[in-house]
Amino acid sequence: MKEIINEKVSVVTVYNRMKGLVIPCKIKWQNRIYRIKKIGFHHTIREGRKLCHIFSVTDGNLDFRLKFDSETLHWTLEEVSDGLAD
């Protein structure tokens, strides 16, 4: 089941200079830490003049949709899904 969250979260990232990639590694949401095991996809969107990066990631149990606002440098957890149908 997919749930819309839209909350700011803390995210630990790693920057791979050889590949030029930012990789989310951990999310802290509701006082729990989720270790990211896999990135499903990454793409960018524009919200007016603002550029945002969207990451679809999983910890193996839950799927997360994260948004990184390149203007404010804030991370938002947009959605969480357990992979099951509604």
N, C-alpha and C positions, 0 to 999 in steps of 0.2 A: 504494500500500500504506500502511495506517495503522499507526503505531507508537506505543505508549503510552510516554511519557517520564517525567512527574512529577518534573521538576527545577526548582529555583528558577532564575529568569533575571532579567537586567536588562532593563527596558523603559523607553524614552523615550516620554513622552506629551505631548500638547498638550491644554489645557483651553480649549474654546470657550465663553466666557461668554455670548455671545448665544444659543447653542443649549442651553447647559447640558450639554455633552457632554465626556467625556474620550475622547481619540482616541489609541490606541497608534500610534506612528510607526516605532519601531525595536525590534528584539529582539536582545539579545546572548546567544548560546547556543553553547557549545563554542568560545569564542574567535572566533566569526564574527558579523558584524552583518548582520541581515536587515531590509531596509527594507519596511515595510508599504505595499502599494499599495491595498488595499481591505479594508474591514471587511464581512464577510458578515452577521453578526448579533451582537447583544449582549443578554444577559438576566441576571437575577439569580437566585440560588438561596440557600436557607438551609441551613446545616450546623449544626443545633442553634440556638443564638442568633446565630451568626455569619452575616453577610451577605457573599456572594461574588458578584463580577461575572465572567461568562463572556463572552469575546470569541472569535469565529471570524474569523480574518484570513488574508490571503494576501500573499505577496511576488511573486506571478505564477508562481512555480514550485512552491513548497511551501505547504501550508495548515497553519495552526497553531491550536490551541485553547489559549487563555490563561485563567488564573484569577487574579483579583485579590482577595485577602483584605482586606476593609475593616477588619478588626480589627488585623491585624499589618502591613498595608500591603505584603505580599509578593506578588510575581508568581510563578506556577508555569506552566511549559509542560507541559500535560497530554498533548497528542497532536501528532504531526506526520504529515502525509499528502502523498504526491506525486500524489494524485488517481487513481492506477491501481488496478485491482482486485487483490485478493490473489492 
